[in-house]
């Protein structure tokens, strides 16, 4: 049986993987605006990683709670499923943002699952807030993606 502690490990790794993606993107993307955007994403993901690590290490919360719906630990087959495709040095900002959209969606799902599994009110609130932050990241990345690809519709 998987626990909230296990889910935190998954969440921490998700944040690290996202940081890695954005840092690799910084090496290949030369556009100053895109560089700034990726740097902001790295910073936000670093903050999430630190927060999650602190939750795990402080011992203030019961992390041995069983996660009843363990499907979050399995790779699904949705369009937002994150595949471990290797980063390619010739990727465009659009390709990086496309993978970023999938990662942010997955992070949101992890935090929603964590908020459902947690028993401590403070922890539930924290995970719900993190889930909402990932939704906002997703929206910002989607907006940047649409700007890059010229696919904005009537929403602007």
QUIDAGI-V127953 format. One record per backbone hydrogen bond with DSSP energy under -1.0 kcal/mol. NH is the residue of the N-H (numbers start at 1). CO is the residue of the C=O. E is the energy in kcal/mol with one decimal. If there is no record, write none. Layout:
nh=NH co=CO e=E
nh=NH co=CO e=E
This chain:
nh=4 co=65 e=-2.0
nh=5 co=63 e=-2.3
nh=7 co=3 e=-2.1
nh=8 co=4 e=-2.3
nh=9 co=5 e=-1.9
nh=10 co=6 e=-1.9
nh=11 co=7 e=-2.6
nh=12 co=8 e=-3.0
nh=13 co=9 e=-2.3
nh=14 co=10 e=-2.3
nh=15 co=11 e=-2.2
nh=16 co=12 e=-2.3
nh=17 co=13 e=-2.8
nh=18 co=14 e=-2.1
nh=19 co=15 e=-2.3
nh=20 co=16 e=-2.5
nh=21 co=17 e=-2.3
nh=22 co=18 e=-2.5
nh=23 co=19 e=-2.7
nh=24 co=20 e=-2.5
nh=25 co=21 e=-2.2
nh=26 co=22 e=-1.8
nh=27 co=23 e=-1.0
nh=29 co=25 e=-2.7
nh=35 co=31 e=-2.6
nh=36 co=32 e=-2.4
nh=37 co=33 e=-2.1
nh=38 co=34 e=-2.6
nh=39 co=35 e=-2.4
nh=40 co=36 e=-2.1
nh=41 co=37 e=-1.9
nh=42 co=38 e=-2.4
nh=43 co=39 e=-2.2
nh=44 co=40 e=-2.3
nh=45 co=41 e=-2.5
nh=46 co=42 e=-2.4
nh=47 co=43 e=-2.0
nh=48 co=44 e=-2.0
nh=49 co=45 e=-2.5
nh=50 co=46 e=-2.4
nh=51 co=47 e=-2.3
nh=52 co=48 e=-2.7
nh=53 co=49 e=-2.6
nh=54 co=50 e=-2.5
nh=55 co=51 e=-2.2
nh=56 co=52 e=-2.1
nh=57 co=53 e=-2.4
nh=58 co=54 e=-2.2
nh=63 co=61 e=-1.0
nh=67 co=2 e=-2.7
nh=70 co=68 e=-1.1
nh=73 co=70 e=-1.6
nh=74 co=71 e=-1.5
nh=81 co=78 e=-1.6
nh=85 co=83 e=-1.8
nh=91 co=88 e=-2.1
nh=96 co=92 e=-2.1
nh=97 co=93 e=-2.8
nh=98 co=94 e=-2.2
nh=99 co=95 e=-1.9
nh=100 co=96 e=-2.4
nh=101 co=97 e=-2.4
nh=102 co=98 e=-1.4
nh=103 co=99 e=-2.3
nh=104 co=100 e=-2.7
nh=105 co=101 e=-2.0
nh=106 co=102 e=-2.3
nh=107 co=103 e=-2.6
nh=108 co=104 e=-2.2
nh=109 co=105 e=-2.1
nh=110 co=106 e=-2.2
nh=111 co=107 e=-2.3
nh=112 co=108 e=-2.3
nh=113 co=109 e=-2.2
nh=114 co=110 e=-2.4
nh=115 co=111 e=-2.3
nh=116 co=112 e=-1.7
nh=117 co=113 e=-1.8
nh=118 co=114 e=-2.4
nh=124 co=120 e=-2.6
nh=125 co=121 e=-2.4
nh=126 co=122 e=-2.2
nh=127 co=123 e=-2.7
nh=128 co=124 e=-2.3
nh=129 co=125 e=-2.4
nh=130 co=126 e=-2.4
nh=131 co=127 e=-2.5
nh=132 co=128 e=-2.1
nh=133 co=129 e=-2.3
nh=134 co=130 e=-2.1
nh=135 co=131 e=-1.7
nh=136 co=132 e=-2.2
nh=137 co=133 e=-2.5
nh=138 co=134 e=-2.6
nh=139 co=135 e=-2.4
nh=140 co=136 e=-2.4
nh=141 co=137 e=-2.9
nh=142 co=138 e=-2.8
nh=143 co=139 e=-2.3
nh=144 co=140 e=-2.4
nh=145 co=141 e=-2.9
nh=146 co=142 e=-2.6
nh=147 co=143 e=-2.3
nh=148 co=144 e=-2.7
nh=149 co=145 e=-2.4
nh=151 co=146 e=-1.7
nh=156 co=153 e=-1.3
